[in-house]
């Protein structure tokens, strides 16, 4: 059970990281709010 939970959590973390990197530098969907981008995400985008 623990191995399965660990695999699921790793997949969720991987998907979250992918989404953060893809969203880095882009505006919101509504176009009315541009959140401050964390430096760590900006560095991931460049690598």
DRENPA-3360 file (N, C-alpha, C; in nm, 2 decimals, always signed):
BEGIN
1 = XXXXXXXX = +0.08/-0.12/+0.00/+0.00/+0.00/+0.00/+0.09/+0.13/+0.00 ~ +0.20/+0.12/+0.08/+0.28/+0.24/+0.08/+0.35/+0.27/-0.05 ~ +0.39/+0.16/-0.13/+0.45/+0.19/-0.26/+0.35/+0.25/-0.35 ~ +0.23/+0.21/-0.35/+0.13/+0.26/-0.44/+0.10/+0.41/-0.40 ~ +0.09/+0.44/-0.27/+0.07/+0.58/-0.23/+0.19/+0.67/-0.28 ~ +0.31/+0.61/-0.26/+0.43/+0.69/-0.30/+0.43/+0.71/-0.45 ~ +0.39/+0.62/-0.53/+0.39/+0.63/-0.68/+0.28/+0.74/-0.72 ~ +0.17/+0.74/-0.65/+0.06/+0.84/-0.68/+0.11/+0.98/-0.64;
9 = XXXXXXXX = +0.17/+0.99/-0.53/+0.22/+1.12/-0.49/+0.33/+1.17/-0.58 ~ +0.42/+1.08/-0.63/+0.52/+1.13/-0.72/+0.46/+1.17/-0.85 ~ +0.36/+1.10/-0.90/+0.29/+1.14/-1.02/+0.23/+1.28/-1.01 ~ +0.16/+1.30/-0.89/+0.10/+1.43/-0.87/+0.20/+1.54/-0.86 ~ +0.31/+1.52/-0.80/+0.42/+1.62/-0.79/+0.48/+1.65/-0.92 ~ +0.50/+1.54/-1.00/+0.55/+1.56/-1.14/+0.45/+1.64/-1.23 ~ +0.33/+1.62/-1.22/+0.23/+1.69/-1.29/+0.22/+1.84/-1.25 ~ +0.24/+1.86/-1.12/+0.23/+2.00/-1.06/+0.36/+2.07/-1.11;
17 = XXXXXXXX = +0.47/+2.01/-1.11/+0.59/+2.08/-1.16/+0.58/+2.11/-1.31 ~ +0.53/+2.02/-1.38/+0.51/+2.04/-1.53/+0.42/+2.16/-1.55 ~ +0.31/+2.16/-1.48/+0.22/+2.28/-1.49/+0.28/+2.41/-1.45 ~ +0.36/+2.41/-1.35/+0.42/+2.53/-1.30/+0.53/+2.58/-1.40 ~ +0.60/+2.49/-1.46/+0.70/+2.53/-1.56/+0.63/+2.58/-1.69 ~ +0.53/+2.52/-1.73/+0.45/+2.56/-1.85/+0.39/+2.70/-1.83 ~ +0.34/+2.72/-1.70/+0.27/+2.85/-1.67/+0.37/+2.96/-1.64 ~ +0.49/+2.94/-1.63/+0.59/+3.04/-1.59/+0.60/+3.14/-1.70;
25 = XXXXXXXX = +0.58/+3.27/-1.67/+0.59/+3.38/-1.76/+0.46/+3.41/-1.84 ~ +0.36/+3.33/-1.82/+0.23/+3.36/-1.89/+0.13/+3.43/-1.80 ~ +0.04/+3.50/-1.86/-0.06/+3.57/-1.79/-0.17/+3.48/-1.75 ~ -0.26/+3.53/-1.66/-0.37/+3.44/-1.62/-0.47/+3.43/-1.73 ~ -0.56/+3.34/-1.72/-0.66/+3.32/-1.83/-0.75/+3.44/-1.85 ~ -0.79/+3.50/-1.74/-0.87/+3.62/-1.75/-0.79/+3.74/-1.80 ~ -0.66/+3.74/-1.79/-0.58/+3.85/-1.83/-0.58/+3.97/-1.74 ~ -0.64/+3.96/-1.62/-0.65/+4.07/-1.54/-0.56/+4.06/-1.41;
33 = XXXXXXXX = -0.49/+3.95/-1.40/-0.40/+3.93/-1.28/-0.27/+3.86/-1.32 ~ -0.16/+3.92/-1.29/-0.03/+3.86/-1.32/+0.04/+3.83/-1.19 ~ +0.03/+3.71/-1.14/+0.09/+3.68/-1.01/+0.24/+3.69/-1.01 ~ +0.31/+3.72/-0.90/+0.45/+3.72/-0.90/+0.51/+3.58/-0.91 ~ +0.60/+3.57/-1.00/+0.66/+3.44/-1.03/+0.77/+3.41/-0.94 ~ +0.77/+3.29/-0.87/+0.88/+3.26/-0.78/+1.01/+3.24/-0.86 ~ +1.12/+3.28/-0.80/+1.25/+3.27/-0.87/+1.28/+3.12/-0.90 ~ +1.25/+3.03/-0.82/+1.28/+2.89/-0.84/+1.21/+2.84/-0.97;
41 = XXXXXXX = +1.08/+2.88/-0.99/+1.01/+2.84/-1.11/+1.07/+2.90/-1.24 ~ +1.12/+3.03/-1.22/+1.18/+3.09/-1.34/+1.31/+3.02/-1.38 ~ +1.39/+2.97/-1.28/+1.51/+2.90/-1.31/+1.48/+2.76/-1.37 ~ +1.37/+2.70/-1.33/+1.33/+2.57/-1.39/+1.29/+2.59/-1.54 ~ +1.23/+2.70/-1.57/+1.19/+2.74/-1.71/+1.31/+2.75/-1.80 ~ +1.42/+2.81/-1.75/+1.54/+2.83/-1.83/+1.62/+2.70/-1.85 ~ +1.60/+2.61/-1.76/+1.69/+2.48/-1.78/+1.62/+2.38/-1.87;
% end
